[in-house]
């Protein structure tokens, strides 16, 4: 099992606007990560990656008691020689999103055991393959979602480019993300 930072969200899955408080009980990140690793192994998954904004130990697993803004979790893996991914950001704590994914994997394993393997194959067609790096969008800031015309987008792009450009004291990664999102925004008008 690999742990990847930062979070690489699935571009085809919309983000939860207001994560809720879960009622799963108390589960640590480390414990839940170990359970997920075991469930994926029992499912027959290979090349498993948990992607999040959580800091990880060099030996594997998560550090305890982390407070982060984006609590989403994405799990990437290979199943039957096909790339799969599952993501959850419904809950306001990373450990609850991780626990929800654990429960989902357990349910999928149950479907397989109970004779629903055809349903299982159909279910996973909904979990798209790993996105290419060009498709992955920074999930913390969506620069152009609220703009309806190309002119509005161009105006906000110019203003943000001045602010985020590395030569003007901005962050190179944020500037690259701005460019990528602007190119995607322009595609709506072609």
ABEGO torsion letter per residue (X at the ends): XBBBOBBBBBAABBBBABBBBBAAEBBBAAAAAAAAAAAAAAAGBBGBBBBBABBBBAAEEBBBGBBBABABBBBBBBBGGBBBBBBBAABABAAAAAAAAAAAAAAAAAAAAAGAAAAAAAAAAABBBBBBAAABBBAABBAAAABABAAAAAAAAAAAAAAABAAAGBBAAAAAAAAAAAAAAAAAAX
